[in-house]
Amino acid sequence: SKGRENETGVSEFLLLGITNDPQQQQILFWAFLCMYLVTVAGNTLIFLAIISDPRLHTPMYFFLANLSFVDVCFTTNLIPRLLAGHVAGTRTISYVHCLTQTYFLISFANVDTFLLAAMALDRFVAICYPLQYHTIITPQLCVGLAAVVWMCSALISLMHTLLMSRLSFCSSIPEISHFYCDAYLLMKLACSDTRVNQLVFLGAVVLFVAPCILIVVSYVRITMVVLQIPSAKGRHKTFSTCSSHLSVVTLFYGTVLGIYIRPPDSFSTQDTVATIMYTVVTPMLNPFIYSLRNKDMKESVTRLLNRGSKSS
């Protein structure tokens, strides 16, 4: 294969980042720092509010607590490294760190998609089969589903990462045209055979789209049931229980599918913007979407904050 003679064991990669303009880099640094702090604070608040309030110990909020936790992990995997690189003035990332970042990125992204599907399923049963809801969606089922989601995501990610670790690269410091280690771009940089990787990647796309289809089907059924409710007030009240979840799903899938479901050419500026949307902006907005549109959540967060201010 090409470049076999000068092939070397790679010890690090060069992340080209978002821009070369120092002024823009400075603006982006503060923007990312603020977004990261808001993401961590907002999602931690939601997580603690759900845990501390017995009235929120329901399936929907159980999945939301998981989602808040995974959003904090997801951004923590990417942003601190980016900020530290800016402060230190370095763009290189070690080989081990790069693969670790890829592993957690794939794992948390999978957890996100499966959790959104589980939440759609919960809404579907609650609206389409209200009388059987408590016999179908049991606490045991929720815990079991969450355990399977986390375990499967970890295994899927491990398979990807092990396959990535088999790849060899021709240049001594390969350049990744992104601000983090993206599995897709790493695969394209390799000069060894990537056919197995591509097959697994295709499988991953199918696994990613399957929950999306489940969500769409659930909402088609929900809409059909809601439209049969005679009063406009009843329709609005029933559908408003789904609005937060629907907003988050649209934000997440809209940006992700915008990047990956298209011809495999090089990454462009709009891809970087879309990536920032789903890696930073969506996790940051989730707490606001859920707390602002939800009375119980709002009350719970307010109580938690009041308790915090009294104790301090």
C-alpha positions, 0 to 999 in steps of 0.5 A, a space after each residue: 500500500 502507499 507509503 508503507 516504506 516511510 510509515 511510522 508509529 504515530 504518537 500524536 495528531 495535529 488538531 487544526 481546530 476551527 480557525 487560524 485567526 488569533 482574534 477569532 480563537 480568543 472569541 471562541 475560547 471565551 464562547 466555549 468556556 461560557 457554554 461549557 460552564 452553563 452546560 455543566 451547571 444546567 445539567 447538574 441542576 436538573 440531575 440533582 433536582 430529579 434525584 432530590 424530589 420524590 415527585 419527579 421519580 417517574 420514568 420520564 424524569 428517570 431518563 431525563 436524569 440519565 440524559 443530563 448526566 450524559 450531556 455533562 460527560 459528552 461535553 467534558 470529553 471534548 471542551 476542556 481539552 480544547 480550552 487547555 490546548 488554547 491556553 497552552 498554545 498547542 494543537 497536538 493531541 497524543 495518540 492515546 488521548 485521541 483514541 480515548 476521546 473517540 471512544 467516549 464520544 461514540 459511547 456518549 453519542 449512542 447513549 444520547 440517541 437510545 435515551 431519546 428513543 426510550 423517552 419517546 417510547 415512554 410518551 407513546 405508552 403514556 398517551 396511546 395506552 394510558 390505562 396500561 401505562 403503569 403496568 407496561 412502564 415499570 421502574 424495573 423496565 426503566 432501570 433495565 433499559 438504562 443499563 442495557 443502553 449504557 452497556 451496549 453503547 460502551 461495547 459498540 464504542 469499544 469495537 470502533 476504538 479497537 478497530 481504529 487502533 489497528 490503523 496505521 498512518 503515513 505521516 508522522 503527525 497526521 492532521 485532523 481538520 477538526 477541533 477533536 478526534 473524529 472517528 470518521 476523519 481518522 479513518 480517512 487519514 489512515 493509509 492501511 486498509 479501512 474496509 472493516 472500519 467502513 463496514 462497522 461505521 455503516 452499521 453504526 449509522 444504521 444503529 444511529 438512525 434506528 432510534 430516530 425511526 422509532 421516535 418518528 413512528 412513536 410521534 406519528 401514533 401520538 399525533 393520531 391519538 391527540 387529533 382524536 381528542 375532541 377539545 382543543 384544550 385537551 389536545 394542547 394539554 396532551 401534546 404539551 407533555 411531548 413538546 420538550 422532548 420533541 424540541 431536544 430530538 429535533 435539535 440533536 438529530 437535525 444537526 447530527 444527520 446534517 453532518 453524517 448523512 451525505 457524500 463522504 467529502 471533506 469537512 467544511 465550515 458548515 460541518 464545523 458549525 453543525 458539530 458545535 451545535 450538537 456537541 456543545 449547544 444542544 447539551 447546553 440548551 437541554 436543561 433550559 428546554 426541559 425546565 422552562 416548558 415544565 411546571 414540575 421541573 421549574 418548581 423542583 429547580 427553584 426549591 433546590 436553589 432556595 435550599 442551596 441559598 439557605 444552607 450557604 
